[in-house]
Amino acid sequence: MLEIFSDIPEVLYNSVQIAKRCNFIIDRKKLILPNFYIKENISSSKYIKNLTFIKLKNLNLNNNLFKIYLNRLKKELYVINKICLSNYFLIVMEFVK
C-alpha cells in the first residue's frame, strides 16, 4: 500500500484510523445466516415445505413410493427446521438453479 499511495501519505494514516474504530465480535456459538427473500408473506420453513411437497407430487410416483418419500421428506424437513437451516437450503437451491 505504501507504494501504491506514495503520493497521498494520509491515506495510510486514515486507513489505520478506520481500522482502529472497527469493533466486531463474532459469537461462535450462534449460527449467523442470511435470510432468503420470499415474495409471499410466509416463513422460510413453510416456503421450503411447500416447494418440496410440490416437487414430490410432480414426480408422479405410485402410491406406495409416494408415502415412503413423503414420510422421509417430513423427517428431513423436521430436522432442517429444528436446526434453523431453511434459509440455508433455500439459498443453496438458488445457487444450484
N, C-alpha and C positions, 0 to 999 in steps of 0.2 A: 504494500500500500504506500510505503514511503516513496517508492519510485514513481508510482502512478500519479500521486498527488503532490509531487515535489514543488510544483508551482503554487499550491494552495495549502500551506502548512497547517492552517487552522482546522482543516478537515480531519486530520488525525486527532487533534485535541478534542474536537467536537464528538467524534465517534466514541472516544473513551468516556466522555462525559455522559453520552446517551447510554452506553453500556452500564455505567455505574448506577443509573436511575432505573434500570430494568430489574425487576424483582418478581420472579415467578417460581413458585414451589409446586412440584408435581406430587400429588398424593398417589403413591404407587399402589395403595390398597383399593383405590376406586377406579373402576373402568370408565374411561372417557372416550365416547364415540360420538361422531357427528349424527345429527338427525337426518332421516330420509324424508324429503319433502313429498307429501301426499296431497293431491288436489282435493280429494274428498275429506270431509271433516271426521276422520276415524283414526284410531291409533294404529301404529305400525304393526302391532301384533294382530289386530283384526284384519288389516290390509294383507299381510302375508298369508293369513289363514284363508282369506277369500281367494287370493291368487292361486294358492296351491290346490284348493278344492276344485276350482275351475279347471286347472290343468289336469288334475286327476280324472275328472269327469270326461274331459275331452280325449282321454286315452281309449275310450270305448272298450273297457275290459269286461269280461264276463262277470257275473255277479259274485262268484267266489273270490276271484282275484281282486275285484274292486273292494270287497270287505276286508281282505287281508291288507291291501295297500292303505285303505282308509284308516284302519287301526294303527298301522305303523306311522302314518302321517300325523295322526293325533298325538302319538307318543313323542314324535320328533318335535312337533310344534310346542308341546308342553315343555320340553327341555329348553328349546330356544327361548321361549317366553320367560321361563323360570330364571335363566341366567342373563336376561335382558339383551339378547342378541338379534332381535327382529330388525332393527335398523341396519346392523352389520350385514345381515344376509340380503336385505333389500339393496344395499349399496353394491355389494358384490354382484348381485343379479344385473344391475345396471352396467357394471364393467363387462360382464360376460356378453350382454346384448351387443 
